[in-house]
Amino acid sequence: MPNKFQQLAFTNSVQAAQEHYGSRMHYAKFEASADQNYLIGDAESDFIESRDGFYLATVSEDGQPYIQFRGGPKGFLKVIDERTLGYADFRGNLQYISVGNLAANNKAALFLMDYANKRRLKIFAEVEVKDVADAPNLAKQLTVEGYTAKVERVFLLHVKAFDWNCPQHITERFTIDEVRTMVQPLNEHIEKLERELATLKGEK
């Protein structure tokens, strides 16, 4: 099977741009290669379920692109099987732009970022949006235990292809939890030194 991501992404106009800028020959070598980058494997699953947010791109019936950030506890975007992702959609600003766009065009793209390790995963998907009342069992499966946000609907994302991007030009950024993990050994060392200092002062 050809490289599924490139098959979807490299339209005639994209190939023309690659030809113009000199990268067409490079990518043409990979397009016919055997590639299963439409099946979620262990590496993708681990990466996806450790994210606390992602960017979702949709297009309106007028062709207007729109990007939305979806966030939640780590693991709120779940791998259901090797071809399907899902998440509980929490109440937001009530604009419903992505939901409306997907009603007219169910194709979407996801960008999942790991800024700390300079990694990113791009996913093409076709999306089903279901109200909680119409899919209570699925909503229960996708709801994150202990997270109090109101779930209005669920998203099922049928993966069509994915691609890992190179780390070039990704600026390293760290969450509060990542910073706490990084400085924990330093804090523990400081606490140890403070205890030793207190002991020495007590001996005087």
C-alpha positions as CSV (number, residue, x, y, z in Angstrom):
1,M,0.0,0.0,0.0
2,P,1.3,3.5,-0.8
3,N,2.1,6.0,1.8
4,K,-1.4,7.0,2.9
5,F,-0.6,10.4,4.4
6,Q,1.2,11.5,1.3
7,Q,-1.5,10.1,-0.9
8,L,-4.0,12.3,0.8
9,A,-1.8,15.4,1.3
10,F,0.1,15.5,-2.0
11,T,-2.5,16.8,-4.3
12,N,-1.7,18.0,-7.8
13,S,-1.2,21.5,-6.6
14,V,1.1,20.3,-3.8
15,Q,3.1,18.2,-6.1
16,A,3.5,21.3,-8.4
17,A,4.8,23.3,-5.5
18,Q,7.2,20.6,-4.6
19,E,8.4,20.5,-8.2
20,H,8.9,24.3,-8.2
21,Y,10.9,24.3,-4.9
22,G,12.9,21.2,-5.7
23,S,11.6,18.6,-3.2
24,R,9.4,16.6,-5.6
25,M,12.0,14.0,-6.5
26,H,12.8,13.4,-2.8
27,Y,9.1,12.7,-1.8
28,A,8.3,10.7,-4.9
29,K,10.7,8.0,-3.8
30,F,8.5,7.4,-0.7
31,E,5.1,7.6,-2.1
32,A,5.0,4.0,-3.5
33,S,6.7,2.5,-0.5
34,A,4.9,0.1,1.8
35,D,3.6,2.1,4.7
36,Q,1.0,1.4,7.4
37,N,0.7,5.0,8.6
38,Y,-3.0,4.7,8.8
39,L,-3.0,2.2,11.7
40,I,-2.3,3.5,15.2
41,G,0.6,1.5,16.7
42,D,2.1,1.5,20.2
43,A,4.2,4.5,19.6
44,E,1.3,6.6,18.3
45,S,-1.0,5.3,21.1
46,D,1.4,6.2,23.8
47,F,2.0,9.6,22.4
48,I,-1.7,10.4,21.8
49,E,-2.8,9.3,25.3
50,S,-0.1,11.3,27.0
51,R,-1.2,14.6,25.5
52,D,-3.3,17.2,27.4
53,G,-4.4,19.0,24.3
54,F,-4.3,19.2,20.5
55,Y,-5.2,21.4,17.6
56,L,-8.2,20.5,15.5
57,A,-8.6,21.9,12.0
58,T,-11.9,21.9,10.1
59,V,-13.3,23.7,7.0
60,S,-16.6,25.3,6.6
61,E,-19.0,24.8,3.7
62,D,-17.6,28.0,2.2
63,G,-14.1,26.7,2.4
64,Q,-13.1,28.8,5.3
65,P,-10.5,26.9,7.5
66,Y,-10.8,27.1,11.3
67,I,-8.4,25.8,14.0
68,Q,-9.5,25.1,17.5
69,F,-7.5,24.0,20.5
70,R,-9.0,21.2,22.6
71,G,-7.6,20.6,26.0
72,G,-8.2,18.4,29.1
73,P,-6.5,16.0,31.4
74,K,-3.8,13.8,30.0
75,G,-5.4,10.9,28.2
76,F,-8.7,12.6,27.4
77,L,-8.1,11.9,23.7
78,K,-8.4,8.1,23.8
79,V,-7.3,5.4,21.3
80,I,-10.3,3.2,20.8
81,D,-8.7,0.9,18.3
82,E,-6.0,1.1,15.6
83,R,-8.2,3.1,13.3
84,T,-10.3,5.1,15.8
85,L,-9.8,7.9,18.3
86,G,-12.4,9.5,20.5
87,Y,-12.9,12.2,23.1
88,A,-15.6,13.7,25.2
89,D,-16.2,17.3,24.1
90,F,-16.5,19.7,27.0
91,R,-18.7,22.8,27.0
92,G,-16.7,25.8,25.8
93,N,-17.6,29.2,24.4
94,L,-20.8,28.0,22.8
95,Q,-19.8,29.1,19.2
96,Y,-19.9,25.5,17.9
97,I,-17.8,26.4,14.8
98,S,-16.0,23.1,14.6
99,V,-19.2,21.1,15.2
100,G,-21.0,23.1,12.5
101,N,-18.1,22.7,10.1
102,L,-18.0,19.0,10.6
103,A,-21.8,18.7,9.9
104,A,-21.0,20.1,6.4
105,N,-17.6,18.5,5.9
106,N,-16.5,15.7,8.2
107,K,-12.8,15.8,7.2
108,A,-10.5,17.1,9.9
109,A,-6.8,17.4,10.7
110,L,-5.2,17.1,14.1
111,F,-1.9,18.5,15.3
112,L,-0.6,16.9,18.5
113,M,2.4,18.6,20.1
114,D,5.1,17.5,22.5
115,Y,7.0,20.8,22.9
116,A,9.3,19.5,25.7
117,N,10.6,16.7,23.5
118,K,10.2,18.6,20.2
119,R,7.8,16.0,18.6
120,R,4.6,16.4,16.7
121,L,2.1,14.0,15.2
122,K,-0.2,15.0,12.3
123,I,-3.4,13.0,11.8
124,F,-6.0,13.1,9.0
125,A,-9.4,11.9,10.1
126,E,-13.1,11.8,9.3
127,V,-15.2,12.7,12.3
128,E,-18.5,11.7,13.7
129,V,-20.1,14.0,16.3
130,K,-22.7,12.5,18.6
131,D,-24.8,14.1,21.3
132,V,-24.4,12.5,24.7
133,A,-28.1,11.6,24.8
134,D,-27.7,9.6,21.5
135,A,-24.5,7.8,22.6
136,P,-24.6,7.4,26.4
137,N,-22.4,4.3,26.6
138,L,-19.8,5.9,24.4
139,A,-19.9,9.1,26.4
140,K,-19.3,7.1,29.6
141,Q,-16.4,5.3,27.9
142,L,-14.8,8.6,26.9
143,T,-15.5,10.7,30.0
144,V,-12.5,11.3,32.1
145,E,-13.1,10.3,35.7
146,G,-12.7,13.1,38.2
147,Y,-12.8,15.9,35.6
148,T,-15.8,18.1,36.4
149,A,-16.3,19.8,33.0
150,K,-19.7,19.3,31.4
151,V,-19.7,16.8,28.5
152,E,-22.0,17.9,25.7
153,R,-21.1,15.5,23.0
154,V,-18.6,12.9,21.9
155,F,-16.2,12.9,18.9
156,L,-15.3,9.8,17.0
157,L,-12.3,10.3,14.8
158,H,-11.8,7.7,12.1
159,V,-8.1,7.9,11.3
160,K,-7.2,8.0,7.6
161,A,-3.5,8.6,7.8
162,F,-0.9,10.1,10.1
163,D,2.7,11.4,9.9
164,W,5.4,12.2,12.4
165,N,7.0,15.6,11.7
166,C,10.7,16.4,12.1
167,P,11.7,18.4,15.2
168,Q,13.2,21.3,13.2
169,H,12.0,24.7,14.4
170,I,9.9,23.4,17.3
171,T,10.6,25.7,20.3
172,E,10.9,23.8,23.6
173,R,8.2,24.7,26.1
174,F,7.3,23.0,29.4
175,T,4.1,22.6,31.4
176,I,4.0,23.3,35.1
177,D,4.0,19.6,35.8
178,E,7.0,19.0,33.6
179,V,8.9,21.8,35.3
180,R,8.0,20.4,38.7
181,T,9.3,17.0,37.6
182,M,12.5,18.5,36.3
183,V,13.3,20.5,39.5
184,Q,12.2,17.8,41.9
185,P,15.7,16.3,42.3
186,L,17.1,19.9,43.0
187,N,14.4,20.5,45.6
188,E,15.1,17.2,47.3
189,H,18.8,18.1,47.3
190,I,18.1,21.5,48.8
191,E,15.9,19.9,51.5
192,K,18.6,17.4,52.4
193,L,21.2,20.3,52.7
194,E,18.8,22.3,54.9
195,R,18.4,19.3,57.2
196,E,22.1,18.8,57.4
197,L,22.6,22.5,58.1
198,A,19.9,22.4,60.8
199,T,21.7,19.4,62.4
200,L,25.0,21.1,62.4
201,K,23.5,24.2,64.0
202,G,22.0,22.1,66.7
203,E,25.3,20.5,67.5
204,K,26.9,23.9,68.2
